[in-house]
């Protein structure tokens, strides 16, 4: 049996879990190829115009592999945090794919993931797979236990300071780990604020992490932080956002502003993402308060690489000149909205 895994959306966060899970069940995995213009165009062809670029890209990845496999694995991601949820497009993704991509109607495996933490190894989420894959409850429990262990090891690499693309290479044995991946040699440290599917798809983000490395920049992202650090950074808010990953980004943004090692923030966001537009405006206002530079890179299917390269280089150069001139960040305990930030 062959199961396809599209190289988009939460692939960059949960692929080690899914890979280990299916391999333990002796199921052959087919992963779609890295994003290309052709995949993007296919995604646009089979998507409604109003959805964001990552969803269009994901649709293109499904179309690429649908004919090569028995099933495509598209979990219905509802929640991975108590009283917080995924974007409605994630919840409806299996249905959108079924009725837009030719040949997908009877080929989608879509277990419903509704967890109270990032761990998605609860066997109750995967009951439907037993009959469709012909596996026993014992096989399911064993595979999930192995998958959870592999995923936690992968997440440990992130928290040591590896960007997810490097952590994936280490997980697959393509790269050896180094001792000090974070805050090591770079002249400038930048917090990148963005969903994993915006930052780590090299076609969507135009390899922004590699471009920053080439500029001798240390990189900090939300997945490198402990959950406690993220939550502590937004505990001043009277009400958190409804969306889990948006809260992660917002908490990471405040952490970056409060962290004296971080010199500036770049937000990578996709056009048509509603939650991101709000997060970006909040971070823009806080930039003046914390006296740290903030820049938004907004991406759609037409964004040009030269445009991003020029903006990123100018942003880094501005920070480097500021540091050479002795610029100092002055932080206080209040946000411009009057809430105590808990510094």
C-alpha positions as CSV (number, residue, x, y, z in Angstrom):
1,X,0.0,0.0,0.0
2,X,1.2,3.5,-0.9
3,X,0.2,6.6,1.1
4,X,1.1,10.1,-0.2
5,X,2.2,13.0,2.0
6,X,1.9,16.4,0.4
7,X,5.0,18.6,1.0
8,X,3.0,21.6,2.3
9,X,1.3,23.2,5.3
10,X,2.1,21.1,8.5
11,X,4.5,18.8,6.7
12,X,7.3,21.0,8.0
13,X,6.1,20.5,11.6
14,X,4.8,17.0,11.8
15,X,6.5,15.1,9.0
16,X,8.8,13.1,11.3
17,X,5.7,11.9,13.2
18,X,3.9,10.9,10.0
19,X,6.9,9.3,8.4
20,X,7.7,7.2,11.5
21,X,4.0,6.3,11.9
22,X,3.5,4.9,8.4
23,X,6.9,3.2,8.3
24,X,6.1,1.3,11.5
25,X,2.9,0.1,9.8
26,X,4.9,-1.1,6.8
27,X,3.2,1.4,4.6
28,X,5.2,2.9,1.7
29,X,5.3,6.7,1.8
30,X,5.3,8.9,-1.3
31,X,6.2,12.5,-0.6
32,X,5.5,15.1,-3.2
33,X,8.5,16.9,-4.7
34,X,9.7,20.3,-3.5
35,X,7.4,23.2,-4.6
36,X,7.9,24.4,-8.2
37,X,6.1,26.9,-10.3
38,X,4.2,24.1,-12.0
39,X,2.9,22.8,-8.6
40,X,1.8,26.3,-7.7
41,X,0.0,26.7,-11.1
42,X,-1.8,23.4,-10.6
43,X,-2.8,24.5,-7.1
44,X,-4.2,27.7,-8.5
45,X,-6.1,25.8,-11.2
46,X,-7.9,23.6,-8.6
47,X,-8.4,26.1,-5.8
48,X,-10.9,28.9,-5.2
49,X,-9.2,32.3,-5.8
50,X,-9.8,33.7,-2.4
51,X,-7.7,31.2,-0.3
52,X,-4.2,31.9,0.7
53,X,-1.1,30.8,-1.2
54,X,-0.1,28.0,1.2
55,X,-3.5,26.3,0.6
56,X,-3.1,26.7,-3.2
57,X,0.4,25.2,-3.0
58,X,-0.8,22.3,-0.9
59,X,-3.5,21.6,-3.4
60,X,-0.9,21.5,-6.1
61,X,1.1,19.0,-4.1
62,X,-1.9,16.7,-3.7
63,X,-2.6,16.9,-7.5
64,X,1.0,15.9,-8.2
65,X,0.9,12.6,-6.3
66,X,-2.8,11.6,-6.3
67,X,-2.4,9.2,-9.2
68,X,0.7,7.5,-7.7
69,X,-0.8,6.4,-4.4
70,X,-3.7,4.4,-2.9
71,X,-4.4,7.2,-0.4
72,X,-3.3,10.7,0.4
73,X,-2.9,11.6,4.1
74,X,-4.7,14.9,4.9
75,X,-5.5,15.0,8.6
76,X,-8.4,17.2,9.6
77,X,-6.5,19.6,12.0
78,X,-9.0,21.0,14.5
79,X,-6.9,21.8,17.6
80,X,-3.6,21.2,19.3
81,X,-4.3,23.4,22.3
82,X,-7.1,23.7,24.7
83,X,-9.8,26.3,23.7
84,X,-7.7,27.2,20.6
85,X,-8.2,26.1,17.0
86,X,-6.7,25.9,13.6
87,X,-7.8,28.2,10.8
88,X,-11.2,27.0,9.4
89,X,-9.4,26.2,6.1
90,X,-7.4,23.5,7.9
91,X,-10.6,22.0,9.4
92,X,-12.2,21.9,6.0
93,X,-9.1,21.0,4.0
94,X,-9.9,17.2,3.4
95,X,-13.3,18.2,2.0
96,X,-11.9,21.0,-0.2
97,X,-9.4,18.6,-1.7
98,X,-12.0,15.8,-2.2
99,X,-14.2,18.0,-4.3
100,X,-11.6,20.1,-6.2
101,X,-8.7,17.7,-7.1
102,X,-9.6,15.2,-9.8
103,X,-9.5,11.6,-8.5
104,X,-9.3,12.6,-4.8
105,X,-12.8,11.8,-3.7
106,X,-12.2,8.3,-2.4
107,X,-8.5,8.6,-1.8
108,X,-8.3,10.8,1.3
109,X,-7.3,9.6,4.8
110,X,-8.5,12.3,7.1
111,X,-8.2,11.4,10.8
112,X,-9.7,14.2,13.0
113,X,-7.0,15.7,15.2
114,X,-8.4,17.5,18.2
115,X,-5.7,17.5,20.9
116,X,-5.0,19.7,23.9
117,X,-1.3,19.8,23.2
118,X,1.1,19.7,20.2
119,X,1.3,15.9,20.7
120,X,-1.0,14.2,18.3
121,X,-0.4,10.6,19.3
122,X,-3.7,9.8,20.9
123,X,-5.0,6.5,19.3
124,X,-8.6,7.8,19.4
125,X,-7.8,10.3,16.6
126,X,-6.9,7.5,14.2
127,X,-9.6,4.9,14.6
128,X,-10.8,5.2,11.0
129,X,-7.3,4.1,9.7
130,X,-7.7,0.6,11.2
131,X,-10.2,-0.6,8.7
132,X,-8.9,1.4,5.7
133,X,-5.3,0.3,6.2
134,X,-6.1,-3.1,7.6
135,X,-4.3,-2.7,10.9
136,X,-5.0,-3.8,14.4
137,X,-5.4,-1.7,17.5
138,X,-2.1,-3.1,18.8
139,X,-0.3,-2.1,15.5
140,X,-1.9,1.4,15.8
141,X,-0.8,2.0,19.4
142,X,2.8,0.7,18.7
143,X,3.2,2.9,15.6
144,X,1.9,6.0,17.4
145,X,4.2,5.5,20.3
146,X,7.2,5.2,18.0
147,X,6.0,8.2,16.0
148,X,5.6,10.4,19.1
149,X,9.1,9.5,20.3
150,X,10.6,10.5,16.9
151,X,8.6,13.7,16.8
152,X,9.7,14.8,20.3
153,X,13.3,14.1,19.3
154,X,12.8,16.3,16.2
155,X,11.2,19.1,18.3
156,X,14.2,18.8,20.6
157,X,16.4,19.8,17.7
158,X,14.3,22.9,17.1
159,X,14.6,23.9,20.7
160,X,18.4,23.6,20.5
161,X,18.3,26.3,17.8
162,X,18.0,24.5,14.5
163,X,15.7,25.9,11.9
164,X,13.1,23.3,10.9
165,X,14.7,22.7,7.5
166,X,18.0,21.8,9.2
167,X,16.2,19.7,11.8
168,X,14.5,17.7,9.1
169,X,17.8,17.1,7.4
170,X,19.3,15.9,10.7
171,X,16.2,13.7,11.3
172,X,16.6,12.0,7.9
173,X,20.4,11.6,8.3
174,X,21.3,14.1,5.6
175,X,23.2,16.4,7.9
176,X,25.1,15.9,11.1
177,X,24.1,18.0,14.1
178,X,26.5,20.7,15.4
179,X,27.0,21.7,19.0
180,X,25.8,25.3,19.0
181,X,23.5,26.0,16.1
182,X,21.9,29.2,17.6
183,X,23.5,32.5,18.6
184,X,26.9,31.4,17.5
185,X,28.8,33.5,14.9
186,X,26.4,35.9,13.3
187,X,26.8,39.6,13.6
188,X,23.1,40.2,13.7
189,X,20.2,38.2,15.3
190,X,16.8,38.4,13.7
191,X,13.5,36.8,14.8
192,X,11.6,35.4,11.9
193,X,7.8,35.5,12.5
194,X,5.8,33.2,10.3
195,X,3.9,30.0,10.0
196,X,6.1,27.0,9.3
197,X,4.6,26.6,5.8
198,X,5.4,30.2,4.9
199,X,9.0,30.1,6.2
200,X,10.2,26.6,5.3
201,X,8.8,26.1,1.8
202,X,11.8,27.4,-0.2
203,X,9.6,28.4,-3.1
204,X,7.1,30.4,-1.0
205,X,9.6,32.1,1.2
206,X,12.3,32.2,-1.5
207,X,14.7,30.5,0.9
208,X,14.7,33.4,3.4
209,X,16.5,31.3,6.1
210,X,19.4,30.5,3.7
211,X,19.5,34.1,2.5
212,X,19.8,35.3,6.1
213,X,22.5,32.7,6.9
214,X,24.5,34.0,3.8
215,X,24.3,37.5,5.4
216,X,25.8,36.1,8.6
217,X,22.6,36.4,10.6
218,X,21.6,34.3,13.5
219,X,17.9,33.2,13.2
220,X,15.3,32.7,15.9
221,X,11.9,31.3,15.2
222,X,8.8,30.4,17.4
223,X,9.5,26.7,17.3
224,X,12.9,27.2,18.9
225,X,11.1,28.6,22.0
226,X,9.7,26.7,24.9
227,X,5.9,26.8,25.2
228,X,6.3,28.5,28.6
229,X,8.3,31.3,27.0
230,X,5.6,31.9,24.4
231,X,2.7,31.8,26.8
232,X,4.5,34.1,29.3
233,X,5.0,36.7,26.6
234,X,1.3,37.1,26.0
235,X,-0.1,36.5,29.5
236,X,-0.8,40.2,29.8
237,X,-3.5,39.9,27.2
238,X,-7.0,39.8,28.6
239,X,-8.1,37.4,25.9
240,X,-5.9,35.3,23.6
241,X,-6.5,34.7,19.9
242,X,-8.7,31.8,18.8
243,X,-6.0,30.4,16.6
244,X,-3.2,28.2,18.0
245,X,-0.4,29.1,15.6
246,X,-1.4,32.7,15.6
247,X,-0.9,32.8,19.4
248,X,2.4,31.1,19.0
249,X,3.5,33.8,16.6
250,X,2.2,36.6,18.7
251,X,3.9,35.2,21.8
252,X,7.1,34.7,19.9
253,X,7.0,38.3,18.6
254,X,6.7,39.7,22.1
255,X,9.5,37.4,23.2
256,X,11.7,38.6,20.4
257,X,11.1,42.3,21.3
258,X,11.9,41.5,25.0
259,X,15.0,39.4,24.2
260,X,18.1,41.7,24.2
261,X,19.9,39.3,21.8
262,X,17.3,39.9,19.1
263,X,18.1,42.9,16.9
264,X,15.0,43.0,14.7
265,X,12.0,41.0,13.4
266,X,10.9,40.0,9.9
267,X,7.4,38.8,9.5
268,X,6.8,36.4,6.6
269,X,3.2,36.3,5.7
270,X,1.0,35.1,2.9
271,X,-1.5,37.4,1.1
272,X,-5.1,36.8,2.2
273,X,-4.2,35.5,5.7
274,X,-6.6,37.3,8.1
275,X,-5.0,36.5,11.4
276,X,-1.6,37.5,10.1
277,X,-2.8,40.9,9.1
278,X,-3.8,41.6,12.8
279,X,-0.5,40.1,14.2
280,X,1.5,42.2,11.8
281,X,-0.2,45.4,12.8
282,X,0.3,44.7,16.5
283,X,4.0,43.9,16.0
284,X,4.4,47.0,13.8
285,X,3.0,49.2,16.6
286,X,5.1,47.5,19.2
287,X,8.2,48.1,17.1
288,X,8.2,51.8,18.1
289,X,7.6,50.9,21.7
290,X,10.5,48.5,22.0
291,X,12.7,50.5,19.5
292,X,13.5,47.4,17.4
293,X,13.0,47.4,13.7
294,X,10.2,45.3,12.2
295,X,9.6,44.4,8.6
296,X,6.8,42.5,6.9
297,X,7.4,40.4,3.8
298,X,4.1,39.6,2.2
299,X,4.1,36.8,-0.3
300,X,1.7,35.7,-3.0
301,X,2.1,33.5,-6.1
302,X,3.6,36.4,-8.1
303,X,6.2,37.6,-5.6
304,X,9.6,38.0,-7.1
305,X,12.8,36.7,-5.5
306,X,14.8,39.8,-6.4
307,X,12.3,42.0,-4.5
308,X,12.7,39.9,-1.3
309,X,16.5,39.7,-1.6
310,X,16.8,43.5,-1.9
311,X,14.5,44.1,1.1
312,X,16.2,41.6,3.3
313,X,19.6,42.8,2.5
314,X,18.6,46.4,3.2
315,X,17.0,45.4,6.5
316,X,20.0,43.6,7.7
317,X,22.4,46.3,6.6
318,X,20.3,48.9,8.5
319,X,20.5,46.9,11.7
320,X,24.2,46.3,11.2
321,X,24.8,50.1,10.8
322,X,22.7,50.8,13.8
323,X,24.7,48.4,15.9
324,X,28.0,49.9,14.7
325,X,26.7,53.3,15.6
326,X,25.9,52.1,19.1
327,X,22.1,52.0,18.9
328,X,20.5,50.8,22.1
329,X,17.0,49.3,22.7
330,X,15.1,50.9,25.6
331,X,12.5,48.6,27.0
332,X,9.7,49.3,29.5
333,X,7.1,47.2,31.3
334,X,4.1,48.5,29.4
335,X,2.8,47.9,25.9
336,X,1.3,50.9,24.0
337,X,-2.1,49.3,24.8
338,X,-1.5,49.8,28.5
339,X,-1.1,46.2,29.5
340,X,1.8,45.0,31.6
341,X,4.0,42.8,29.4
342,X,5.5,40.9,32.4
343,X,9.2,41.9,31.7
